[in-house]
Structures are given as structure tokens and as C-alpha cells.
Amino acid sequence: MNIKPLGDRVVIKNLEAEETTKGGILLTSAAKEKPQMAEVLAVGPGGNVDGKEIRMYVEPRQKVIYSKYAGTEVKLDGEEFIIVRQSDILAIVE
């Protein structure tokens, strides 16, 4: 199944959280902090959104940092995705 975002929306997928601490302690899934870094999978067309002209700055396959509580989580075909507005993306990681 393919997700095509509309307007200024971006589909992202979380990168895996760290399994161990810097000191080498193995973390359980409950102790892991929710990652804020993700990979961009699809980008909406931008255009006129809510009366404002929006230019899209992110592209598929880029790694980004997004706001901690941003977006809507969606599960399709056993995979989890997050759909966020471009304004919820804080930075592009190079």
C-alpha cells in the first residue's frame, strides 16, 4: 500500500531507538525514549494551504528531527508511519 500525503503533510517513519546506553547498559523497550529522528517517505505537493502559499523543503529519503508530540500515527500492512505537517519538522539531518 502506498501513502500519498496531501497539502503540507509529510509521511515519516521513526528510526530505531538506541538499544544500549553509552555505558553499555542494555535497555528494555519500556525504558527506551521515543525517537524524534525519522526518515521521510513521502511529501505532499505544498501549494495553497489554509490561505498561505507553502513551499516544501523536505524530500523523500532525508533524515529529519520532528517535534516530540507531533503528527498522527498510522499503521498499514503491519508497519507504523507518522503523518506530520512540514512545520512540525524541526531540522534536516545531513
N, C-alpha and C positions, 0 to 999 in steps of 0.2 A: 504494500500500500504506500502511496506517495502523498505527502502533505504539502500543499501549496498555500503559504500564508497570504493574507490579503492586506492591503494598505501598508502601514508601517510596522507590521508584525515580522518576527524572525523566529524560526524554529531552531532550537538548540538542543544538544544532548550533553548532559553532565559528563565530565571526565571523571575517572575513578578517584575516590578519596584515598589518601595515604593509608597504607596498611600498618606501617610501623612509625614510631616516633623517631626523632633524630638520635635518641639514646638507644634505639634498637628494641623498644618495647612493642610487642605486637598488640594492635588494637582490635577490640571486638566491633561488630557492626554497630552496636548501640553507642559505643564511645566515639566513633568517627564523626567529625563535624561535616555537615552538609557542604559539599564543594560549591564554590562560587565560580569555578572556571569550567567553561563548556566549549564545545565545537559547534560552529554554525553549520546547519544542514541545508536550510533554505531561507531565502529572503524575499519579502513581499516587494511589490513594484514601487512603493512610495507614492508619490503624486500628491493630490489634494486630499488631506486627511483633516477632518474637523475644521475646515476653512483655512488651513495652513498648508503651504507647499512644503512637502517633506522630501528630502534627498536621502537616499540610502547610502550609508558609509561602510557597512559591513558586507562581506561576501562569503559564500559557502567555503568551507574548509578552514576558515580563520578560527583561531582560538581567542575567546573573549572572557572577560570578567563581568559578571552581571550582579545586580542588586540582590541581596540575600533573600528577600521575600517576594521577588518579582515573578510575574507570569502565571500561567495556567499549566498544570501538569496534565499530560495526556498519555494514555497507554494504548498502543496499537501494535498488534501482532507480537505481543509479549515484550515489547521494548517501550521504555519510558522516554518521553520527549517533553520539553517545556516550550510553550509559545509565549514570547515576551514582545513588548514594544521596543523599538530601537532605542528609545530614550531610557530604557531600563538597563541597557548595556553601558557599562562604565568605561571600559577600555578594551583595546585590541592588544593581544599578547604577541609579540614578534620574536 
